[in-house]
Amino acid sequence: MNSSAVDIKQWIDGRSVTPYQWLILLLCFLIVTFDGLDAAIMGFIAPAVIQDWNISRTAFGPIMAAAMVGLAVGALVSGPYSDRFGRRRVLLLSVAAFGIFSALSAVASSPMELAALRFLTGLGLGAAMPNSTTLLSEYIPQRLRGLLITLMFMGFGLGSASGGFISAWMVPQLGWHAVLLLGGVLPLLLLPVLYFLLPESVDLMINRGFPRPRIMSVLRRMGGSFPDSVVFATTAAITQKTGNKVRRLFDPQYRGRTLSLWCTYFMGLVVIYLLTGWMPTLIKDAGVSLERAAIITAMFQFGGLLGIVLVGAAMDRFNPKAIIALAYISGALCIFALGFVEVGTTALGALVFAAGFCINGAQTGLNAFAPGQYPTDFRATGVSWMLGIGRTGGILASMSGGALLSLGLPMNVIFAVLGIPAVLAAISIMAGPKATPGQLNAQPGH
């Protein structure tokens, strides 16, 4: 490369993180925080809705699953559009969508109406997470990618966990409708902030030939100063092929990693949504109050906050695949142990915290690992399709959880069943292509 050309990816990797990059991290953090709150709401208010409308847990399953279907569809559709039209535009639309439809869910008058509105909410939720991940990954140095992306995903755990405490307070005081309304108002308040402060991906702008002044505006905010003669490039992140983005995921050099990511994410979400979606009901049925059941379940997400940071930091230092697999296996052991402690005790809360530490740490680590497995021109497609296909695991968990609880199985058997997908997730990630310490942006094929 001659002296008048600058590879932006290498430029970002060779510099310290600037205040502007921290701002991008904060904005993405807030997006996934409200995403997490909205995604987890139904699990926390499920007992109240079931009681209010006098429906069975099995009948509530489609309501729980509706958002999961929307999440899957939103992720699958948004990736190719993001690679074509930009991360920023898709993110703004997604935040507006899940804010509006969550607020409308608060006035639903029947199970069918609530299911329809939760599906539409899910469309926005499904588009927000993969595009936040992709945008942030393109603005941070490779050496810190695991830590900073997992820091962003702490927002999802924080939002999900907050849902438990918010529900424990709001449902008895204001009813379950108020929780859904809050889940809609918060992202709508964030929307104008995102409109004025959130940038487009600089990689994508260069790749798509955006006007130079717009590119320079972003680079100056990161401390860049370049003469007019400089040509910007992203050669380390662009492939020369064109064509259908989804088909590119199955090119020979990407097929193995694609299938590995899909299977791992699927199994991880089966565990997460079975636990967070149905544990409040399971614990309440064992004689614990709804408020305490919500708080115990929230410990899963709070454990994840710590696990997310430590797993992400470990991935930057050691083999990221091995770290993710170890976390899934450890989580499976914690879940299995849940069946052997008394419901409502401190020991149960501690084990739920430990399970959340491991499973959420592994799942979020996978989100940090995935962007580096694909080049820029179809990176959002790769990440969003991993999330979209994986969301079918959440759908399966949401639909089957009520039926599993209705079988009347002992708790130790139920938790033993819940631990199996975590073991399968560990096997799936290790079955993919090899990875080395710090290889969170491997730029495959270059």
Solvent accessible surface area in square Angstrom, and as a share of the most:
residue,aa,sasa,rsa
1,M,143,0.64
2,N,104,0.53
3,S,120,0.77
4,S,43,0.28
5,A,23,0.18
6,V,29,0.17
7,D,7,0.03
8,I,0,0.00
9,K,6,0.02
10,Q,119,0.53
11,W,42,0.15
12,I,3,0.01
13,D,37,0.19
14,G,69,0.66
15,R,78,0.28
16,S,83,0.54
17,V,26,0.15
18,T,18,0.10
19,P,114,0.72
20,Y,21,0.08
21,Q,7,0.03
22,W,116,0.41
23,L,49,0.25
24,I,0,0.00
25,L,15,0.07
26,L,91,0.45
27,L,3,0.01
28,C,0,0.00
29,F,49,0.20
30,L,51,0.25
31,I,0,0.00
32,V,0,0.00
33,T,17,0.10
34,F,33,0.14
35,D,0,0.00
36,G,0,0.00
37,L,8,0.04
38,D,0,0.00
39,A,11,0.08
40,A,16,0.12
41,I,0,0.00
42,M,5,0.02
43,G,3,0.03
44,F,4,0.02
45,I,0,0.00
46,A,0,0.00
47,P,10,0.07
48,A,14,0.11
49,V,0,0.00
50,I,25,0.13
51,Q,142,0.63
52,D,80,0.41
53,W,56,0.20
54,N,136,0.70
55,I,38,0.19
56,S,65,0.42
57,R,69,0.25
58,T,80,0.46
59,A,50,0.39
60,F,0,0.00
61,G,2,0.02
62,P,66,0.41
63,I,3,0.01
64,M,15,0.06
65,A,3,0.03
66,A,13,0.10
67,A,3,0.02
68,M,6,0.03
69,V,56,0.32
70,G,0,0.00
71,L,0,0.00
72,A,7,0.05
73,V,57,0.33
74,G,6,0.06
75,A,0,0.00
76,L,42,0.21
77,V,78,0.45
78,S,7,0.05
79,G,0,0.00
80,P,36,0.23
81,Y,113,0.43
82,S,0,0.00
83,D,0,0.00
84,R,166,0.60
85,F,80,0.33
86,G,0,0.00
87,R,0,0.00
88,R,49,0.18
89,R,139,0.51
90,V,16,0.09
91,L,0,0.00
92,L,24,0.12
93,L,120,0.60
94,S,4,0.03
95,V,1,0.00
96,A,21,0.16
97,A,26,0.20
98,F,0,0.00
99,G,0,0.00
100,I,79,0.40
101,F,54,0.22
102,S,0,0.00
103,A,21,0.16
104,L,80,0.40
105,S,0,0.00
106,A,7,0.06
107,V,107,0.62
108,A,4,0.03
109,S,89,0.57
110,S,39,0.25
111,P,48,0.30
112,M,161,0.72
113,E,69,0.31
114,L,0,0.00
115,A,20,0.16
116,A,55,0.43
117,L,24,0.12
118,R,0,0.00
119,F,63,0.26
120,L,57,0.28
121,T,0,0.00
122,G,0,0.00
123,L,54,0.27
124,G,2,0.02
125,L,0,0.00
126,G,1,0.01
127,A,10,0.08
128,A,0,0.00
129,M,6,0.02
130,P,1,0.01
131,N,1,0.00
132,S,0,0.00
133,T,0,0.00
134,T,0,0.00
135,L,0,0.00
136,L,0,0.00
137,S,3,0.02
138,E,0,0.00
139,Y,0,0.00
140,I,2,0.01
141,P,0,0.00
142,Q,66,0.29
143,R,120,0.44
144,L,53,0.27
145,R,2,0.01
146,G,0,0.00
147,L,49,0.24
148,L,4,0.02
149,I,0,0.00
150,T,0,0.00
151,L,50,0.25
152,M,0,0.00
153,F,4,0.02
154,M,46,0.21
155,G,0,0.00
156,F,36,0.15
157,G,3,0.03
158,L,65,0.32
159,G,1,0.01
160,S,1,0.01
161,A,0,0.00
162,S,32,0.21
163,G,0,0.00
164,G,0,0.00
165,F,81,0.34
166,I,42,0.21
167,S,3,0.02
168,A,17,0.13
169,W,156,0.55
170,M,20,0.09
171,V,21,0.12
172,P,74,0.47
173,Q,120,0.53
174,L,109,0.54
175,G,22,0.22
176,W,7,0.02
177,H,69,0.31
178,A,19,0.15
179,V,2,0.01
180,L,0,0.00
181,L,88,0.44
182,L,52,0.26
183,G,1,0.01
184,G,0,0.00
185,V,58,0.33
186,L,50,0.25
187,P,1,0.00
188,L,60,0.30
189,L,117,0.58
190,L,14,0.07
191,L,43,0.21
192,P,71,0.45
193,V,65,0.37
194,L,0,0.00
195,Y,124,0.47
196,F,156,0.65
197,L,75,0.37
198,L,4,0.02
199,P,11,0.07
200,E,7,0.03
201,S,0,0.00
202,V,0,0.00
203,D,0,0.00
204,L,4,0.02
205,M,0,0.00
206,I,25,0.13
207,N,37,0.19
208,R,88,0.32
209,G,64,0.62
210,F,47,0.20
211,P,88,0.55
212,R,80,0.29
213,P,98,0.62
214,R,104,0.38
215,I,11,0.05
216,M,18,0.08
217,S,37,0.24
218,V,9,0.05
219,L,0,0.00
220,R,139,0.51
221,R,131,0.48
222,M,1,0.01
223,G,52,0.50
224,G,6,0.06
225,S,105,0.68
226,F,33,0.14
227,P,84,0.53
228,D,134,0.70
229,S,79,0.51
230,V,11,0.06
231,V,90,0.52
232,F,22,0.09
233,A,21,0.16
234,T,2,0.01
235,T,80,0.46
236,A,28,0.22
237,A,0,0.00
238,I,32,0.16
239,T,18,0.11
240,Q,165,0.74
241,K,116,0.49
242,T,127,0.74
243,G,52,0.50
244,N,77,0.39
245,K,51,0.22
246,V,36,0.20
247,R,182,0.66
248,R,16,0.06
249,L,0,0.00
250,F,70,0.29
251,D,23,0.12
252,P,102,0.64
253,Q,79,0.35
254,Y,1,0.00
255,R,108,0.39
256,G,40,0.39
257,R,32,0.12
258,T,0,0.00
259,L,84,0.42
260,S,11,0.07
261,L,2,0.01
262,W,33,0.11
263,C,64,0.38
264,T,0,0.00
265,Y,4,0.01
266,F,50,0.21
267,M,48,0.21
268,G,1,0.01
269,L,7,0.04
270,V,11,0.07
271,V,0,0.00
272,I,14,0.07
273,Y,20,0.08
274,L,17,0.09
275,L,2,0.01
276,T,12,0.07
277,G,6,0.06
278,W,5,0.02
279,M,4,0.02
280,P,0,0.00
281,T,7,0.04
282,L,20,0.10
283,I,1,0.01
284,K,75,0.32
285,D,85,0.44
286,A,54,0.42
287,G,69,0.66
288,V,21,0.12
289,S,63,0.40
290,L,34,0.17
291,E,67,0.30
292,R,105,0.38
293,A,0,0.00
294,A,2,0.02
295,I,64,0.33
296,I,6,0.03
297,T,0,0.00
298,A,0,0.00
299,M,58,0.26
300,F,1,0.00
301,Q,6,0.03
302,F,60,0.25
303,G,0,0.00
304,G,0,0.00
305,L,25,0.12
306,L,88,0.44
307,G,0,0.00
308,I,3,0.02
309,V,39,0.22
310,L,90,0.45
311,V,11,0.06
312,G,0,0.00
313,A,37,0.28
314,A,23,0.18
315,M,0,0.00
316,D,30,0.16
317,R,175,0.64
318,F,105,0.44
319,N,53,0.27
320,P,0,0.00
321,K,9,0.04
322,A,43,0.33
323,I,30,0.15
324,I,0,0.00
325,A,10,0.08
326,L,114,0.57
327,A,10,0.08
328,Y,0,0.00
329,I,67,0.34
330,S,36,0.23
331,G,0,0.00
332,A,7,0.06
333,L,121,0.60
334,C,23,0.14
335,I,0,0.00
336,F,99,0.41
337,A,33,0.26
338,L,1,0.01
339,G,15,0.14
340,F,128,0.53
341,V,42,0.24
342,E,132,0.59
343,V,32,0.18
344,G,16,0.16
345,T,45,0.26
346,T,116,0.68
347,A,51,0.39
348,L,2,0.01
349,G,12,0.11
350,A,59,0.46
351,L,37,0.18
352,V,0,0.00
353,F,66,0.28
354,A,33,0.26
355,A,0,0.00
356,G,0,0.00
357,F,57,0.24
358,C,14,0.08
359,I,0,0.00
360,N,14,0.07
361,G,0,0.00
362,A,0,0.00
363,Q,8,0.04
364,T,10,0.06
365,G,0,0.00
366,L,0,0.00
367,N,4,0.02
368,A,0,0.00
369,F,10,0.04
370,A,0,0.00
371,P,1,0.01
372,G,0,0.00
373,Q,8,0.04
374,Y,1,0.00
375,P,0,0.00
376,T,2,0.01
377,D,11,0.05
378,F,1,0.00
379,R,3,0.01
380,A,1,0.01
381,T,0,0.00
382,G,0,0.00
383,V,0,0.00
384,S,0,0.00
385,W,52,0.18
386,M,0,0.00
387,L,1,0.00
388,G,0,0.00
389,I,48,0.24
390,G,0,0.00
391,R,4,0.01
392,T,57,0.33
393,G,0,0.00
394,G,0,0.00
395,I,34,0.17
396,L,96,0.48
397,A,1,0.00
398,S,2,0.01
399,M,97,0.43
400,S,43,0.28
401,G,0,0.00
402,G,1,0.01
403,A,50,0.39
404,L,29,0.15
405,L,18,0.09
406,S,62,0.40
407,L,122,0.61
408,G,67,0.64
409,L,63,0.31
410,P,80,0.50
411,M,47,0.21
412,N,54,0.28
413,V,60,0.35
414,I,5,0.03
415,F,1,0.00
416,A,31,0.24
417,V,63,0.36
418,L,8,0.04
419,G,6,0.06
420,I,98,0.50
421,P,16,0.10
422,A,0,0.00
423,V,57,0.33
424,L,71,0.35
425,A,0,0.00
426,A,5,0.04
427,I,105,0.53
428,S,20,0.13
429,I,2,0.01
430,M,99,0.44
431,A,84,0.65
432,G,15,0.14
433,P,52,0.33
434,K,191,0.81
435,A,5,0.04
436,T,80,0.47
437,P,80,0.50
438,G,18,0.17
439,Q,48,0.21
440,L,0,0.00
441,N,6,0.03
442,A,32,0.25
443,Q,22,0.10
444,P,11,0.07
445,G,62,0.60
446,H,124,0.55
